[in-house]
Amino acid sequence: MSAETYRDAWGIPHLRAATAGELARAQGRVTARDRAWQLEVERHRAQGTSASFLGPGALSWDRLARRARLADTARRCFAALEDKDPETAAWVREYTDGVNEGLAACDAPEFARTGLAPGRWEPWTPLAVWLATHILFAGFPAKLWREHITAHLGPDAVALFATDGPGTAGSNGWLVSGERTVTGHAIVAGDPHRFIEDPGVYQQIHLSCPEFDVVGLAVPGVPGIAHFGHTGTVAWAITNAMADYQDLYRERLRRTGAGVEALGPDGTWHRAARHTETIHVAGEDSVEVEVIETDRGPVIAGGPEGLDDGTPAALSLRYPPRVTADLGFGALLPLLRARRVADVDRALDAWAEPVNVVQAADTEGGLLHRVAGRVPVRATANRLRPVPAWEPGHEWTGWHTPPRAGLTDGVAVMANQRGPATPLGVEFAPPHRADRIAALLAGKERWSAADMPALHTDTHLASAGPLLDLVTALDGLSPGAAALRERLLAWDRHMDADSADAAAYAAVRGAVVRHLAAHPALAPAAVPPAYPEVLQPWLALVPRIAYALEHLLRAEDPYGIDRAEAVRAALEEVAAEPPAGTWGDTHRLAPWRALPDTSGSPEPGLSGDHDCVLCTSAVPGLTDRAARGPAARYVWDLADRRRSGWVVPHGASGVPGSPHHRDQQPLWLGGELAPVVTDFDRLTKETDD
């Protein structure tokens, strides 16, 4: 037997092979069959060549990918992997060989629409895809925001605006030990919050060979199952630790007859590596990009002549894989082979990035709650803002030991709030999601896997409190605004799709955000510095106000802003023109697609909100549409893997027109899970490869 492919009722691939290498090859093949267009898009994004078919809108990303040297870093990491871990390197090669075999036979309709043919994957391409997927995960552009808002409002504004930012990915995750379950065995459950893409960012898959048998959520283009998996005897899952592990350096650069030099902390000018690359842009002229790398790292913005507007600035980015030539792929095979939490723990010692909080449990009662990943030891200033490359004291001096934590009352909850990773981060998510999950779990002594979707889909919005407190104190309102006030105060604070009251609250909230953004004290910060377009979401004022609204409404003296009057104006504005329908009428899914959707199908309305456990993130004051939300949901039952469940926003197939392209969406919208099937006798055989 080389490899066999089976499918369940949802089209999820189940692969069986004689060796781990043959299984990796089969995983690559089936991923190319199911996600050929997605793989092509990700390969181009990783290489900085996506503008060649997506046009000028992709140019800013391609510039960043080239200047940050993502593909070159992936090559370095793979070369180091071949030297230090040849078994894993060979396994990755098998995967890319399978991808190339699958792409050669693919018939995805997007290729005909664009006139493209699938490109060839190199052994380092999966590493480049992983790196491109996560390079902005830690939110290093937040350092630019802190510098920007400090320049306009002073250093105290940094804490005022500190919260889970618009570009940050997060997750819910909870571990319930056997002492708190009906079976006496642990349950691991949660949902990663990421930008919703179509096809989805996670691929449900089952990998089986004599060495291991694992179900989990894979990243298309990357072998194995990194983030969420269940081997039958041990299961693991992650949330974003919100750690800070990337640094920005202000560089002083100058041109010489030989190239470019950068001023170092020793007071000496040092030669910087420099070359130019060409980015082809569909429908427009090609663009030349100057790629410069100093002793700190690649220059991602500006240069010797400054930014595009002439501002004298250049920024280099220092990130761990560029420094160490290690992306953490050495953890992937040991994770698949894990039998107990001790095995997962050892595997994660090799983890690099992104930095995650991991929860794991096994059938023998073992439990694990730890941080995994590489965070440099350096000065506090590095973590807060760009630091001067020409001053000493900003170098990296080692690596933090990843923290560990225990359980409380038999439960561990992580939702990007301050927790075990607190020493490693600067900004964390508000505690609302974590507190709500913990409160719900405390409400019952014993839990089952079947109970978990009720937590996934909880819509209570604790962050509504400060705004409603100000609404409560208002008087002298017009009759319409007074009626709206009473309606909001009677609202149950649940952001349900069919709730007209939730729609009214969201309308008032959005109006408050806009009024605050227009206030003379804050409005000057609306003009961001001329950094690359791809970094601008972190510098936009309206989203920053929206996500920091609680802080702004509770602060003692926020720059002379009369919050009560802003809320009054918002209430009168919405009363004069109230929303016509429910929250779900405007709070609709807005998935990212490389090509426009031609199906004509409207996107569904959603329950939830940014600070709900059901985290479907709108941007108050800007749009009610949700580009971010649960990119998957999972429940891992350690008593019986067959009682586990999972779901993705769309379906297992990325091919438009496939019966499994969007067949899981009704489950996802309704908070239901598809059953995890591991018995090959209950599956439909598709191919013998």
TITOR-812677 format. One line per field, with one value per residue (C-alpha): residue number from 1; residue in three letters; x, y, z. Coordinates in steps of 0.1 Angstrom, whole numbers, plus 5000, padded with zeros to 4 digits. Layout:
BEGIN
sekol = (NUM_...)
nulum = (Ala_...)
u = (X_...)
v = (Y_...)
w = (Z_...)
This chain:
BEGIN
sekol = (1_2_3_4_5_6_7_8_9_10_11_12_13_14_15_16_17_18_19_20_21_22_23_24_25_26_27_28_29_30_31_32_33_34_35_36_37_38_39_40_41_42_43_44_45_46_47_48_49_50_51_52_53_54_55_56_57_58_59_60_61_62_63_64_65_66_67_68_69_70_71_72_73_74_75_76_77_78_79_80_81_82_83_84_85_86_87_88_89_90_91_92_93_94_95_96_97_98_99_100_101_102_103_104_105_106_107_108_109_110_111_112_113_114_115_116_117_118_119_120_121_122_123_124_125_126_127_128_129_130_131_132_133_134_135_136_137_138_139_140_141_142_143_144_145_146_147_148_149_150_151_152_153_154_155_156_157_158_159_160_161_162_163_164_165_166_167_168_169_170_171_172_173_174_175_176_177_178_179_180_181_182_183_184_185_186_187_188_189_190_191_192_193_194_195_196_197_198_199_200_201_202_203_204_205_206_207_208_209_210_211_212_213_214_215_216_217_218_219_220_221_222_223_224_225_226_227_228_229_230_231_232_233_234_235_236_237_238_239_240_241_242_243_244_245_246_247_248_249_250_251_252_253_254_255_256_257_258_259_260_261_262_263_264_265_266_267_268_269_270_271_272_273_274_275_276_277_278_279_280_281_282_283_284_285_286_287_288_289_290_291_292_293_294_295_296_297_298_299_300_301_302_303_304_305_306_307_308_309_310_311_312_313_314_315_316_317_318_319_320_321_322_323_324_325_326_327_328_329_330_331_332_333_334_335_336_337_338_339_340_341_342_343_344_345_346_347_348_349_350_351_352_353_354_355_356_357_358_359_360_361_362_363_364_365_366_367_368_369_370_371_372_373_374_375_376_377_378_379_380_381_382_383_384_385_386_387_388_389_390_391_392_393_394_395_396_397_398_399_400_401_402_403_404_405_406_407_408_409_410_411_412_413_414_415_416_417_418_419_420_421_422_423_424_425_426_427_428_429_430_431_432_433_434_435_436_437_438_439_440_441_442_443_444_445_446_447_448_449_450_451_452_453_454_455_456_457_458_459_460_461_462_463_464_465_466_467_468_469_470_471_472_473_474_475_476_477_478_479_480_481_482_483_484_485_486_487_488_489_490_491_492_493_494_495_496_497_498_499_500_501_502_503_504_505_506_507_508_509_510_511_512_513_514_515_516_517_518_519_520_521_522_523_524_525_526_527_528_529_530_531_532_533_534_535_536_537_538_539_540_541_542_543_544_545_546_547_548_549_550_551_552_553_554_555_556_557_558_559_560_561_562_563_564_565_566_567_568_569_570_571_572_573_574_575_576_577_578_579_580_581_582_583_584_585_586_587_588_589_590_591_592_593_594_595_596_597_598_599_600_601_602_603_604_605_606_607_608_609_610_611_612_613_614_615_616_617_618_619_620_621_622_623_624_625_626_627_628_629_630_631_632_633_634_635_636_637_638_639_640_641_642_643_644_645_646_647_648_649_650_651_652_653_654_655_656_657_658_659_660_661_662_663_664_665_666_667_668_669_670_671_672_673_674_675_676_677_678_679_680_681_682_683_684_685_686_687_688_689)
nulum = (Met_Ser_Ala_Glu_Thr_Tyr_Arg_Asp_Ala_Trp_Gly_Ile_Pro_His_Leu_Arg_Ala_Ala_Thr_Ala_Gly_Glu_Leu_Ala_Arg_Ala_Gln_Gly_Arg_Val_Thr_Ala_Arg_Asp_Arg_Ala_Trp_Gln_Leu_Glu_Val_Glu_Arg_His_Arg_Ala_Gln_Gly_Thr_Ser_Ala_Ser_Phe_Leu_Gly_Pro_Gly_Ala_Leu_Ser_Trp_Asp_Arg_Leu_Ala_Arg_Arg_Ala_Arg_Leu_Ala_Asp_Thr_Ala_Arg_Arg_Cys_Phe_Ala_Ala_Leu_Glu_Asp_Lys_Asp_Pro_Glu_Thr_Ala_Ala_Trp_Val_Arg_Glu_Tyr_Thr_Asp_Gly_Val_Asn_Glu_Gly_Leu_Ala_Ala_Cys_Asp_Ala_Pro_Glu_Phe_Ala_Arg_Thr_Gly_Leu_Ala_Pro_Gly_Arg_Trp_Glu_Pro_Trp_Thr_Pro_Leu_Ala_Val_Trp_Leu_Ala_Thr_His_Ile_Leu_Phe_Ala_Gly_Phe_Pro_Ala_Lys_Leu_Trp_Arg_Glu_His_Ile_Thr_Ala_His_Leu_Gly_Pro_Asp_Ala_Val_Ala_Leu_Phe_Ala_Thr_Asp_Gly_Pro_Gly_Thr_Ala_Gly_Ser_Asn_Gly_Trp_Leu_Val_Ser_Gly_Glu_Arg_Thr_Val_Thr_Gly_His_Ala_Ile_Val_Ala_Gly_Asp_Pro_His_Arg_Phe_Ile_Glu_Asp_Pro_Gly_Val_Tyr_Gln_Gln_Ile_His_Leu_Ser_Cys_Pro_Glu_Phe_Asp_Val_Val_Gly_Leu_Ala_Val_Pro_Gly_Val_Pro_Gly_Ile_Ala_His_Phe_Gly_His_Thr_Gly_Thr_Val_Ala_Trp_Ala_Ile_Thr_Asn_Ala_Met_Ala_Asp_Tyr_Gln_Asp_Leu_Tyr_Arg_Glu_Arg_Leu_Arg_Arg_Thr_Gly_Ala_Gly_Val_Glu_Ala_Leu_Gly_Pro_Asp_Gly_Thr_Trp_His_Arg_Ala_Ala_Arg_His_Thr_Glu_Thr_Ile_His_Val_Ala_Gly_Glu_Asp_Ser_Val_Glu_Val_Glu_Val_Ile_Glu_Thr_Asp_Arg_Gly_Pro_Val_Ile_Ala_Gly_Gly_Pro_Glu_Gly_Leu_Asp_Asp_Gly_Thr_Pro_Ala_Ala_Leu_Ser_Leu_Arg_Tyr_Pro_Pro_Arg_Val_Thr_Ala_Asp_Leu_Gly_Phe_Gly_Ala_Leu_Leu_Pro_Leu_Leu_Arg_Ala_Arg_Arg_Val_Ala_Asp_Val_Asp_Arg_Ala_Leu_Asp_Ala_Trp_Ala_Glu_Pro_Val_Asn_Val_Val_Gln_Ala_Ala_Asp_Thr_Glu_Gly_Gly_Leu_Leu_His_Arg_Val_Ala_Gly_Arg_Val_Pro_Val_Arg_Ala_Thr_Ala_Asn_Arg_Leu_Arg_Pro_Val_Pro_Ala_Trp_Glu_Pro_Gly_His_Glu_Trp_Thr_Gly_Trp_His_Thr_Pro_Pro_Arg_Ala_Gly_Leu_Thr_Asp_Gly_Val_Ala_Val_Met_Ala_Asn_Gln_Arg_Gly_Pro_Ala_Thr_Pro_Leu_Gly_Val_Glu_Phe_Ala_Pro_Pro_His_Arg_Ala_Asp_Arg_Ile_Ala_Ala_Leu_Leu_Ala_Gly_Lys_Glu_Arg_Trp_Ser_Ala_Ala_Asp_Met_Pro_Ala_Leu_His_Thr_Asp_Thr_His_Leu_Ala_Ser_Ala_Gly_Pro_Leu_Leu_Asp_Leu_Val_Thr_Ala_Leu_Asp_Gly_Leu_Ser_Pro_Gly_Ala_Ala_Ala_Leu_Arg_Glu_Arg_Leu_Leu_Ala_Trp_Asp_Arg_His_Met_Asp_Ala_Asp_Ser_Ala_Asp_Ala_Ala_Ala_Tyr_Ala_Ala_Val_Arg_Gly_Ala_Val_Val_Arg_His_Leu_Ala_Ala_His_Pro_Ala_Leu_Ala_Pro_Ala_Ala_Val_Pro_Pro_Ala_Tyr_Pro_Glu_Val_Leu_Gln_Pro_Trp_Leu_Ala_Leu_Val_Pro_Arg_Ile_Ala_Tyr_Ala_Leu_Glu_His_Leu_Leu_Arg_Ala_Glu_Asp_Pro_Tyr_Gly_Ile_Asp_Arg_Ala_Glu_Ala_Val_Arg_Ala_Ala_Leu_Glu_Glu_Val_Ala_Ala_Glu_Pro_Pro_Ala_Gly_Thr_Trp_Gly_Asp_Thr_His_Arg_Leu_Ala_Pro_Trp_Arg_Ala_Leu_Pro_Asp_Thr_Ser_Gly_Ser_Pro_Glu_Pro_Gly_Leu_Ser_Gly_Asp_His_Asp_Cys_Val_Leu_Cys_Thr_Ser_Ala_Val_Pro_Gly_Leu_Thr_Asp_Arg_Ala_Ala_Arg_Gly_Pro_Ala_Ala_Arg_Tyr_Val_Trp_Asp_Leu_Ala_Asp_Arg_Arg_Arg_Ser_Gly_Trp_Val_Val_Pro_His_Gly_Ala_Ser_Gly_Val_Pro_Gly_Ser_Pro_His_His_Arg_Asp_Gln_Gln_Pro_Leu_Trp_Leu_Gly_Gly_Glu_Leu_Ala_Pro_Val_Val_Thr_Asp_Phe_Asp_Arg_Leu_Thr_Lys_Glu_Thr_Asp_Asp)
u = (5000_5013_4985_4947_4923_4889_4861_4834_4800_4814_4841_4868_4899_4911_4945_4961_4996_5024_5049_5050_5067_5041_5014_5030_5030_4994_4985_5002_4983_4949_4954_4963_4931_4909_4927_4947_4938_4944_4978_4987_4977_4996_5027_5026_5020_5050_5072_5059_5046_5008_5004_5014_4978_4959_4969_4981_4959_4984_5015_5019_5019_5044_5067_5066_5072_5102_5117_5112_5129_5103_5112_5149_5143_5123_5152_5176_5153_5149_5186_5192_5164_5182_5214_5199_5168_5171_5141_5118_5133_5127_5091_5086_5100_5075_5047_5058_5063_5027_5015_5033_5017_4982_4986_4996_4962_4940_4912_4903_4882_4901_4931_4909_4896_4930_4949_4974_4989_4999_5035_5060_5065_5100_5109_5111_5077_5057_5080_5075_5037_5039_5060_5039_5008_5022_5046_5020_5005_5024_5013_5047_5030_5014_5048_5042_5008_5022_5048_5021_4996_5023_5034_4998_4985_5016_5028_4997_4976_4994_4977_4944_4944_4960_4937_4933_4940_4923_4950_4956_4944_4931_4913_4892_4904_4895_4906_4882_4899_4884_4872_4848_4834_4807_4832_4861_4883_4893_4878_4898_4877_4878_4879_4907_4897_4913_4904_4878_4890_4873_4887_4893_4926_4922_4918_4901_4921_4928_4963_4969_4999_5015_5034_5004_4967_4958_4928_4931_4931_4960_4971_4968_5003_5020_5025_5011_4988_5004_4978_4948_4951_4938_4958_4933_4953_4964_4949_4962_4951_4965_4955_4976_4998_4999_5036_5059_5088_5096_5114_5115_5147_5150_5180_5203_5213_5235_5245_5281_5298_5297_5261_5243_5257_5239_5251_5256_5255_5293_5292_5305_5290_5286_5279_5243_5233_5215_5200_5169_5140_5113_5076_5053_5019_4989_4976_5004_5041_5065_5079_5115_5120_5152_5159_5183_5193_5213_5229_5195_5174_5157_5145_5107_5099_5118_5154_5183_5160_5133_5096_5075_5065_5101_5100_5135_5129_5139_5127_5143_5125_5142_5122_5134_5135_5156_5180_5180_5172_5146_5109_5100_5092_5111_5080_5056_5065_5069_5034_5019_5037_5027_5009_5009_5011_5048_5053_5034_5054_5088_5077_5068_5102_5112_5084_5094_5065_5039_5041_5011_4995_4990_4965_4967_4953_4957_4937_4958_4948_4979_4973_4994_4990_5021_5035_5054_5076_5107_5107_5139_5153_5160_5153_5118_5119_5122_5088_5071_5082_5108_5142_5173_5197_5226_5223_5236_5214_5188_5204_5189_5207_5190_5156_5129_5120_5083_5060_5038_5005_4980_4943_4918_4889_4897_4896_4920_4907_4927_4912_4942_4938_4966_4976_5007_5022_5019_5057_5062_5037_5026_4990_4964_4928_4902_4892_4856_4857_4879_4858_4825_4839_4851_4817_4798_4820_4816_4778_4778_4798_4801_4805_4803_4816_4780_4777_4806_4789_4768_4800_4813_4782_4776_4768_4768_4786_4801_4820_4787_4787_4806_4785_4752_4763_4766_4733_4717_4729_4715_4685_4669_4666_4641_4612_4627_4661_4645_4626_4658_4675_4649_4651_4688_4687_4661_4682_4697_4732_4733_4745_4721_4716_4678_4680_4667_4679_4715_4713_4702_4731_4756_4743_4747_4781_4793_4780_4798_4831_4826_4819_4850_4872_4860_4868_4895_4916_4917_4911_4948_4958_4936_4964_4988_5025_5034_5043_5034_4998_4999_5008_4980_4953_4973_4975_4938_4922_4886_4893_4917_4889_4864_4885_4895_4861_4857_4890_4880_4846_4859_4891_4891_4900_4904_4918_4889_4864_4828_4819_4783_4777_4792_4769_4739_4747_4750_4717_4698_4714_4703_4668_4663_4674_4672_4684_4656_4663_4682_4719_4723_4709_4741_4765_4773_4802_4829_4854_4886_4888_4917_4891_4856_4828_4807_4781_4757_4749_4745_4768_4750_4741_4760_4755_4783_4807_4843_4842_4816_4828_4812_4838_4827_4845_4830_4847_4823_4822_4834_4814_4792_4805_4827_4860_4872_4857_4859_4880_4871_4856_4866_4859_4884_4869_4896_4871_4863_4877_4845_4825_4847_4834_4846_4834_4848_4830_4827_4836_4863_4867_4881_4866_4836_4807_4819_4791_4816_4826_4801_4782_4794_4783_4748_4765_4789_4762_4740_4767_4767_4797_4803_4812_4848_4850_4881_4868_4879_4851_4826_4843_4840_4872_4882_4916_4945_4976)
v = (5000_5034_5057_5055_5085_5082_5108_5112_5127_5162_5155_5157_5137_5107_5094_5061_5051_5027_5053_5089_5100_5084_5100_5134_5130_5119_5150_5172_5156_5158_5194_5203_5186_5203_5237_5242_5278_5286_5269_5290_5322_5314_5304_5338_5357_5340_5349_5384_5378_5381_5414_5396_5383_5402_5436_5468_5461_5433_5454_5467_5431_5420_5449_5438_5401_5411_5436_5414_5386_5360_5336_5339_5333_5301_5289_5295_5277_5247_5245_5244_5218_5196_5199_5194_5173_5155_5133_5162_5179_5147_5145_5181_5173_5144_5168_5193_5165_5155_5191_5192_5159_5171_5205_5189_5172_5200_5217_5245_5271_5301_5292_5295_5328_5343_5325_5312_5277_5263_5270_5246_5242_5240_5221_5254_5267_5253_5272_5304_5299_5295_5325_5347_5336_5346_5375_5400_5377_5393_5428_5445_5475_5483_5498_5524_5532_5537_5561_5579_5584_5595_5622_5636_5630_5622_5589_5584_5578_5545_5528_5545_5529_5496_5467_5439_5458_5455_5434_5409_5373_5356_5325_5310_5278_5259_5227_5209_5182_5148_5158_5182_5160_5133_5107_5114_5122_5157_5178_5204_5229_5263_5282_5302_5337_5348_5367_5345_5335_5315_5288_5286_5289_5255_5221_5193_5161_5126_5112_5075_5053_5026_5054_5076_5082_5119_5141_5178_5212_5216_5248_5242_5242_5230_5193_5177_5192_5219_5238_5215_5178_5146_5113_5092_5093_5129_5161_5197_5231_5267_5303_5333_5342_5379_5378_5404_5388_5411_5444_5475_5495_5530_5530_5557_5548_5565_5557_5553_5545_5508_5507_5514_5517_5517_5534_5508_5510_5511_5545_5530_5528_5492_5479_5468_5441_5456_5444_5453_5430_5435_5430_5424_5440_5429_5457_5481_5486_5465_5480_5480_5473_5480_5453_5464_5444_5458_5439_5442_5428_5436_5472_5470_5507_5537_5538_5562_5588_5582_5573_5579_5614_5624_5619_5609_5574_5538_5508_5474_5443_5418_5385_5352_5329_5354_5354_5317_5301_5280_5282_5254_5227_5202_5201_5188_5151_5147_5162_5136_5108_5121_5096_5116_5152_5147_5140_5172_5191_5179_5185_5221_5228_5231_5255_5289_5311_5322_5322_5303_5292_5255_5233_5195_5165_5127_5096_5089_5122_5142_5179_5207_5245_5263_5289_5277_5297_5319_5353_5373_5388_5425_5460_5470_5498_5474_5459_5493_5512_5514_5519_5536_5511_5535_5534_5505_5486_5473_5440_5406_5388_5354_5337_5337_5304_5298_5301_5274_5275_5252_5248_5265_5244_5218_5243_5264_5292_5312_5339_5361_5378_5383_5349_5328_5348_5381_5385_5381_5407_5443_5444_5417_5412_5425_5398_5396_5364_5346_5357_5347_5312_5307_5319_5296_5266_5274_5272_5234_5208_5182_5188_5167_5172_5177_5207_5227_5244_5264_5280_5285_5305_5326_5362_5381_5415_5425_5454_5472_5483_5516_5530_5519_5535_5568_5563_5557_5590_5611_5634_5661_5639_5642_5618_5596_5595_5589_5559_5546_5550_5529_5503_5500_5498_5469_5450_5417_5426_5396_5403_5379_5381_5383_5411_5445_5458_5446_5465_5497_5493_5488_5519_5540_5526_5533_5569_5574_5562_5586_5615_5608_5604_5638_5656_5682_5664_5632_5642_5651_5615_5605_5614_5584_5585_5575_5539_5512_5505_5470_5485_5511_5491_5494_5532_5539_5561_5549_5512_5522_5542_5514_5487_5510_5524_5510_5527_5560_5561_5552_5574_5601_5630_5620_5652_5674_5653_5654_5617_5623_5648_5625_5597_5622_5632_5596_5587_5616_5607_5571_5580_5603_5575_5542_5509_5493_5457_5433_5430_5402_5424_5445_5423_5400_5378_5394_5367_5375_5360_5364_5368_5383_5359_5353_5331_5359_5344_5369_5365_5354_5375_5367_5367_5378_5407_5415_5409_5381_5345_5342_5366_5380_5412_5443_5477_5500_5534_5520_5489_5462_5436_5409_5400_5381_5354_5317_5301_5267_5252_5220_5198_5171_5144_5123_5097_5087_5105_5096_5119_5148_5174_5201_5226_5253_5284_5270_5234_5209_5218_5250_5243_5265_5243_5213_5199_5203_5239_5255_5226_5232_5268_5260_5240_5269_5295_5273_5265_5228_5205_5178_5145_5133_5100_5078_5044_5038_5012_5041_5062_5062_5052_5077_5067_5043_5065)
w = (5000_4991_5002_5003_5004_5020_5025_5051_5046_5047_5021_5048_5036_5056_5045_5052_5042_5052_5063_5075_5043_5021_5042_5039_5001_5001_5023_4998_4969_4985_4996_4960_4948_4973_4976_4944_4939_4976_4974_4944_4961_4993_4973_4955_4988_5004_4975_4971_4936_4942_4924_4892_4890_4917_4905_4922_4953_4963_4957_4993_5006_4980_4989_5025_5017_4995_5019_5050_5030_5038_5010_5017_5054_5045_5023_5052_5077_5053_5047_5085_5089_5064_5084_5119_5113_5080_5088_5091_5060_5040_5053_5041_5007_5004_5011_4984_4960_4967_4962_4928_4918_4928_4911_4878_4877_4892_4873_4897_4878_4891_4869_4838_4851_4855_4827_4853_4855_4889_4898_4912_4950_4964_4996_5014_5002_5031_5055_5035_5036_5074_5078_5055_5074_5107_5101_5111_5138_5167_5156_5154_5137_5171_5180_5153_5166_5201_5187_5166_5194_5218_5194_5193_5228_5250_5266_5288_5256_5250_5280_5271_5237_5247_5238_5213_5181_5147_5131_5159_5156_5187_5199_5226_5243_5274_5290_5314_5334_5341_5376_5359_5331_5330_5317_5340_5311_5299_5272_5251_5232_5215_5183_5166_5156_5124_5093_5076_5042_5014_5011_5049_5067_5083_5067_5086_5080_5093_5089_5097_5094_5116_5135_5143_5137_5141_5133_5134_5117_5092_5075_5037_5023_5055_5063_5095_5121_5141_5161_5169_5170_5186_5184_5203_5235_5236_5223_5220_5210_5210_5215_5206_5236_5226_5232_5217_5199_5169_5171_5150_5148_5135_5111_5100_5064_5039_5003_4994_4961_4972_4983_5015_5051_5084_5116_5143_5181_5182_5164_5132_5097_5086_5051_5046_5022_4993_4960_4939_4929_4903_4912_4882_4886_4865_4844_4853_4849_4869_4901_4913_4951_4969_4995_5023_5053_5082_5112_5129_5101_5068_5062_5057_5054_5042_5032_5029_5015_5041_5036_5005_5017_5023_5061_5071_5084_5078_5098_5101_5114_5136_5139_5154_5123_5105_5134_5142_5108_5127_5121_5146_5120_5141_5164_5137_5134_5172_5176_5153_5172_5206_5229_5262_5272_5281_5243_5233_5259_5245_5210_5218_5232_5195_5187_5173_5161_5164_5202_5216_5248_5245_5264_5262_5279_5276_5285_5316_5332_5321_5316_5301_5301_5288_5265_5235_5212_5211_5227_5228_5260_5254_5268_5277_5252_5224_5233_5233_5202_5175_5190_5176_5160_5165_5203_5225_5248_5223_5212_5219_5247_5249_5250_5276_5292_5282_5313_5325_5344_5362_5363_5386_5399_5372_5344_5323_5301_5276_5253_5247_5281_5306_5318_5317_5288_5307_5312_5274_5261_5262_5251_5256_5248_5273_5298_5287_5267_5292_5321_5304_5295_5331_5345_5322_5331_5368_5363_5361_5380_5352_5314_5283_5248_5236_5260_5245_5215_5239_5250_5215_5206_5237_5226_5259_5255_5288_5272_5266_5303_5301_5273_5288_5321_5304_5286_5321_5334_5305_5309_5289_5258_5230_5231_5205_5222_5256_5241_5226_5260_5278_5251_5254_5292_5290_5264_5276_5262_5238_5203_5186_5148_5152_5178_5169_5203_5195_5162_5180_5205_5177_5159_5190_5197_5161_5163_5196_5180_5151_5174_5195_5164_5152_5185_5181_5208_5188_5152_5145_5151_5122_5098_5100_5091_5055_5063_5038_5031_5046_5080_5080_5097_5129_5125_5117_5143_5141_5147_5175_5192_5186_5203_5231_5237_5272_5283_5266_5282_5317_5318_5344_5321_5285_5270_5278_5259_5272_5269_5281_5253_5227_5239_5239_5203_5192_5209_5193_5159_5160_5174_5144_5119_5137_5121_5101_5110_5133_5141_5115_5088_5088_5108_5078_5071_5049_5039_5021_4986_4962_4934_4935_4943_4912_4927_4936_4970_4998_5028_5059_5089_5121_5158_5182_5184_5191_5229_5228_5232_5197_5185_5151_5148_5133_5134_5152_5136_5103_5094_5109_5085_5101_5084_5114_5134_5143_5115_5130_5161_5177_5207_5216_5239_5256_5267_5231_5201_5182_5204_5193_5168_5145_5119_5096_5082_5046_5038_5032_4995_4981_4947_4938_4928_4948_4971_4999_4992_5016_5031_5067_5067_5081_5109_5116_5117_5139_5164_5155_5149_5124_5140_5139_5122_5125_5116_5079_5076_5079_5051_5014_4996_4969_4955_4958_4951)
